[in-house]
Amino acid sequence: MGKRSISDVFLFFQVLLFAAAVPFLLRLKLSRLQTLLEPRISSPAHQERIEQIIEYVEMAIHAGRPLVRPGCLTRGVTRYYFFRRNGQDVSLCFGMGQVEEKFVGHCWLVKDGVPFLEPRDPRPLYAEMYRISATSHRSAMPSGKSELEQSRS
Protein backbone atom coordinates (compact mmCIF):
# COMPACT_ATOMS: atom_id res chain seq x y z
CA MET A 1 0.00 0.00 0.00
CA GLY A 2 1.74 3.17 -1.18
CA LYS A 3 1.52 6.67 0.14
CA ARG A 4 -2.07 7.87 0.46
CA SER A 5 -3.37 11.37 -0.17
CA ILE A 6 -5.72 13.18 2.19
CA SER A 7 -8.62 12.41 -0.16
CA ASP A 8 -7.71 8.69 -0.01
CA VAL A 9 -7.70 8.74 3.79
CA PHE A 10 -11.00 10.64 3.78
CA LEU A 11 -12.54 8.05 1.41
CA PHE A 12 -11.38 5.20 3.65
CA PHE A 13 -12.98 6.79 6.72
CA GLN A 14 -16.20 7.41 4.78
CA VAL A 15 -16.22 3.73 3.79
CA LEU A 16 -15.48 2.64 7.37
CA LEU A 17 -18.25 4.77 8.89
CA PHE A 18 -20.78 3.79 6.23
CA ALA A 19 -19.95 0.09 6.67
CA ALA A 20 -20.47 0.45 10.43
CA ALA A 21 -23.91 1.99 9.78
CA VAL A 22 -25.14 -0.83 7.49
CA PRO A 23 -26.93 -2.82 10.24
CA PHE A 24 -28.94 0.29 11.13
CA LEU A 25 -29.71 1.09 7.49
CA LEU A 26 -31.03 -2.43 6.94
CA ARG A 27 -33.73 -1.82 9.53
CA LEU A 28 -35.38 0.58 7.08
CA LYS A 29 -37.98 -0.49 4.55
CA LEU A 30 -36.18 -1.50 1.38
CA SER A 31 -37.86 1.24 -0.65
CA ARG A 32 -36.51 3.84 1.81
CA LEU A 33 -33.09 2.19 1.79
CA GLN A 34 -33.05 2.42 -2.00
CA THR A 35 -33.77 6.15 -1.81
CA LEU A 36 -30.89 6.65 0.63
CA LEU A 37 -28.45 4.55 -1.39
CA GLU A 38 -29.01 6.28 -4.73
CA PRO A 39 -26.88 9.37 -5.37
CA ARG A 40 -28.47 12.64 -6.32
CA ILE A 41 -25.47 13.31 -8.56
CA SER A 42 -22.92 10.69 -9.55
CA SER A 43 -19.43 11.21 -10.85
CA PRO A 44 -18.08 9.67 -14.02
CA ALA A 45 -16.63 6.20 -13.42
CA HIS A 46 -12.88 6.01 -12.88
CA GLN A 47 -11.46 2.49 -12.69
CA GLU A 48 -8.73 3.57 -10.26
CA ARG A 49 -11.35 4.93 -7.82
CA ILE A 50 -13.46 1.78 -8.15
CA GLU A 51 -10.42 -0.35 -7.29
CA GLN A 52 -9.78 1.86 -4.25
CA ILE A 53 -13.37 1.38 -3.10
CA ILE A 54 -13.03 -2.41 -3.42
CA GLU A 55 -9.80 -2.30 -1.38
CA TYR A 56 -11.17 0.10 1.25
CA VAL A 57 -14.35 -1.90 1.80
CA GLU A 58 -12.27 -5.02 2.48
CA MET A 59 -9.95 -3.03 4.77
CA ALA A 60 -12.92 -1.58 6.67
CA ILE A 61 -14.46 -5.03 7.16
CA HIS A 62 -11.21 -6.52 8.45
CA ALA A 63 -9.84 -3.56 10.42
CA GLY A 64 -13.19 -2.25 11.64
CA ARG A 65 -14.21 -5.24 13.75
CA PRO A 66 -16.22 -5.28 15.98
CA LEU A 67 -17.68 -1.94 14.83
CA VAL A 68 -18.07 -3.20 11.25
CA ARG A 69 -19.86 -6.50 10.77
CA PRO A 70 -18.32 -8.90 8.25
CA GLY A 71 -20.47 -10.47 5.59
CA CYS A 72 -22.25 -9.98 2.33
CA LEU A 73 -24.71 -7.35 3.60
CA THR A 74 -22.00 -4.97 4.76
CA ARG A 75 -19.87 -5.65 1.70
CA GLY A 76 -22.72 -5.42 -0.82
CA VAL A 77 -24.51 -2.36 0.56
CA THR A 78 -21.27 -0.44 1.12
CA ARG A 79 -19.91 -1.24 -2.33
CA TYR A 80 -23.23 -0.34 -3.93
CA TYR A 81 -23.37 3.02 -2.15
CA PHE A 82 -19.85 4.06 -3.14
CA PHE A 83 -19.91 2.52 -6.62
CA ARG A 84 -23.12 4.37 -7.52
CA ARG A 85 -21.59 7.64 -6.36
CA ASN A 86 -18.62 6.92 -8.58
CA GLY A 87 -20.56 6.31 -11.75
CA GLN A 88 -20.80 2.50 -11.74
CA ASP A 89 -24.03 1.09 -13.13
CA VAL A 90 -24.59 -1.75 -10.67
CA SER A 91 -27.59 -3.30 -8.94
CA LEU A 92 -27.81 -4.73 -5.43
CA CYS A 93 -29.65 -8.05 -5.19
CA PHE A 94 -31.05 -9.77 -2.13
CA GLY A 95 -31.84 -13.47 -2.32
CA MET A 96 -32.78 -16.52 -0.29
CA GLY A 97 -31.80 -20.11 -0.81
CA GLN A 98 -31.35 -23.47 0.78
CA VAL A 99 -27.73 -24.26 1.56
CA GLU A 100 -26.88 -27.41 3.51
CA GLU A 101 -30.58 -27.89 4.35
CA LYS A 102 -30.90 -24.41 5.90
CA PHE A 103 -32.59 -21.34 4.42
CA VAL A 104 -30.07 -18.53 4.23
CA GLY A 105 -29.88 -15.12 2.63
CA HIS A 106 -27.23 -13.52 0.50
CA CYS A 107 -26.78 -10.20 -1.24
CA TRP A 108 -24.61 -9.48 -4.24
CA LEU A 109 -23.92 -6.88 -6.89
CA VAL A 110 -24.88 -7.28 -10.53
CA LYS A 111 -23.15 -5.44 -13.36
CA ASP A 112 -24.07 -5.89 -17.02
CA GLY A 113 -26.53 -8.64 -16.07
CA VAL A 114 -24.05 -10.87 -14.22
CA PRO A 115 -22.87 -11.10 -10.60
CA PHE A 116 -20.03 -8.65 -9.97
CA LEU A 117 -17.08 -9.30 -7.61
CA GLU A 118 -18.49 -12.63 -6.43
CA PRO A 119 -16.15 -15.61 -5.98
CA ARG A 120 -18.87 -17.80 -7.60
CA ASP A 121 -22.23 -17.15 -9.21
CA PRO A 122 -24.85 -16.98 -6.41
CA ARG A 123 -27.84 -17.32 -8.75
CA PRO A 124 -28.00 -21.15 -8.75
CA LEU A 125 -28.17 -21.16 -4.93
CA TYR A 126 -30.28 -18.06 -4.16
CA ALA A 127 -33.61 -16.96 -5.57
CA GLU A 128 -33.58 -13.19 -6.05
CA MET A 129 -36.19 -11.60 -3.79
CA TYR A 130 -35.47 -7.91 -4.22
CA ARG A 131 -33.22 -5.70 -6.34
CA ILE A 132 -32.09 -2.13 -5.84
CA SER A 133 -30.89 -0.38 -8.97
CA ALA A 134 -30.60 3.08 -10.45
CA THR A 135 -33.55 2.64 -12.78
CA SER A 136 -36.03 0.96 -10.45
CA HIS A 137 -36.37 -1.74 -7.87
CA ARG A 138 -37.79 -5.09 -8.65
CA SER A 139 -39.47 -7.45 -6.28
CA ALA A 140 -40.21 -11.13 -6.74
CA MET A 141 -43.37 -10.71 -4.66
CA PRO A 142 -46.59 -10.10 -6.65
CA SER A 143 -47.74 -7.32 -4.31
CA GLY A 144 -44.66 -5.25 -5.13
CA LYS A 145 -43.26 -5.81 -1.64
CA SER A 146 -40.46 -8.19 -0.83
CA GLU A 147 -40.74 -10.72 1.97
CA LEU A 148 -38.34 -8.57 3.97
CA GLU A 149 -40.61 -5.53 3.62
CA GLN A 150 -43.76 -7.55 4.34
CA SER A 151 -42.24 -8.96 7.53
CA ARG A 152 -41.40 -5.41 8.66
CA SER A 153 -44.91 -4.05 8.03
C-alpha positions in Angstrom: 0.0 0.0 0.0 1.7 3.2 -1.2 1.5 6.7 0.1 -2.1 7.9 0.5 -3.4 11.4 -0.2 -5.7 13.2 2.2 -8.6 12.4 -0.2 -7.7 8.7 0.0 -7.7 8.7 3.8 -11.0 10.6 3.8 -12.5 8.1 1.4 -11.4 5.2 3.7 -13.0 6.8 6.7 -16.2 7.4 4.8 -16.2 3.7 3.8 -15.5 2.6 7.4 -18.2 4.8 8.9 -20.8 3.8 6.2 -19.9 0.1 6.7 -20.5 0.4 10.4 -23.9 2.0 9.8 -25.1 -0.8 7.5 -26.9 -2.8 10.2 -28.9 0.3 11.1 -29.7 1.1 7.5 -31.0 -2.4 6.9 -33.7 -1.8 9.5 -35.4 0.6 7.1 -38.0 -0.5 4.5 -36.2 -1.5 1.4 -37.9 1.2 -0.7 -36.5 3.8 1.8 -33.1 2.2 1.8 -33.1 2.4 -2.0 -33.8 6.1 -1.8 -30.9 6.6 0.6 -28.4 4.6 -1.4 -29.0 6.3 -4.7 -26.9 9.4 -5.4 -28.5 12.6 -6.3 -25.5 13.3 -8.6 -22.9 10.7 -9.5 -19.4 11.2 -10.9 -18.1 9.7 -14.0 -16.6 6.2 -13.4 -12.9 6.0 -12.9 -11.5 2.5 -12.7 -8.7 3.6 -10.3 -11.3 4.9 -7.8 -13.5 1.8 -8.2 -10.4 -0.4 -7.3 -9.8 1.9 -4.2 -13.4 1.4 -3.1 -13.0 -2.4 -3.4 -9.8 -2.3 -1.4 -11.2 0.1 1.2 -14.4 -1.9 1.8 -12.3 -5.0 2.5 -9.9 -3.0 4.8 -12.9 -1.6 6.7 -14.5 -5.0 7.2 -11.2 -6.5 8.4 -9.8 -3.6 10.4 -13.2 -2.3 11.6 -14.2 -5.2 13.8 -16.2 -5.3 16.0 -17.7 -1.9 14.8 -18.1 -3.2 11.3 -19.9 -6.5 10.8 -18.3 -8.9 8.3 -20.5 -10.5 5.6 -22.3 -10.0 2.3 -24.7 -7.4 3.6 -22.0 -5.0 4.8 -19.9 -5.6 1.7 -22.7 -5.4 -0.8 -24.5 -2.4 0.6 -21.3 -0.4 1.1 -19.9 -1.2 -2.3 -23.2 -0.3 -3.9 -23.4 3.0 -2.1 -19.9 4.1 -3.1 -19.9 2.5 -6.6 -23.1 4.4 -7.5 -21.6 7.6 -6.4 -18.6 6.9 -8.6 -20.6 6.3 -11.8 -20.8 2.5 -11.7 -24.0 1.1 -13.1 -24.6 -1.8 -10.7 -27.6 -3.3 -8.9 -27.8 -4.7 -5.4 -29.6 -8.0 -5.2 -31.1 -9.8 -2.1 -31.8 -13.5 -2.3 -32.8 -16.5 -0.3 -31.8 -20.1 -0.8 -31.4 -23.5 0.8 -27.7 -24.3 1.6 -26.9 -27.4 3.5 -30.6 -27.9 4.4 -30.9 -24.4 5.9 -32.6 -21.3 4.4 -30.1 -18.5 4.2 -29.9 -15.1 2.6 -27.2 -13.5 0.5 -26.8 -10.2 -1.2 -24.6 -9.5 -4.2 -23.9 -6.9 -6.9 -24.9 -7.3 -10.5 -23.2 -5.4 -13.4 -24.1 -5.9 -17.0 -26.5 -8.6 -16.1 -24.1 -10.9 -14.2 -22.9 -11.1 -10.6 -20.0 -8.7 -10.0 -17.1 -9.3 -7.6 -18.5 -12.6 -6.4 -16.2 -15.6 -6.0 -18.9 -17.8 -7.6 -22.2 -17.2 -9.2 -24.8 -17.0 -6.4 -27.8 -17.3 -8.7 -28.0 -21.2 -8.8 -28.2 -21.2 -4.9 -30.3 -18.1 -4.2 -33.6 -17.0 -5.6 -33.6 -13.2 -6.0 -36.2 -11.6 -3.8 -35.5 -7.9 -4.2 -33.2 -5.7 -6.3 -32.1 -2.1 -5.8 -30.9 -0.4 -9.0 -30.6 3.1 -10.4 -33.6 2.6 -12.8 -36.0 1.0 -10.4 -36.4 -1.7 -7.9 -37.8 -5.1 -8.7 -39.5 -7.5 -6.3 -40.2 -11.1 -6.7 -43.4 -10.7 -4.7 -46.6 -10.1 -6.7 -47.7 -7.3 -4.3 -44.7 -5.3 -5.1 -43.3 -5.8 -1.6 -40.5 -8.2 -0.8 -40.7 -10.7 2.0 -38.3 -8.6 4.0 -40.6 -5.5 3.6 -43.8 -7.5 4.3 -42.2 -9.0 7.5 -41.4 -5.4 8.7 -44.9 -4.1 8.0 
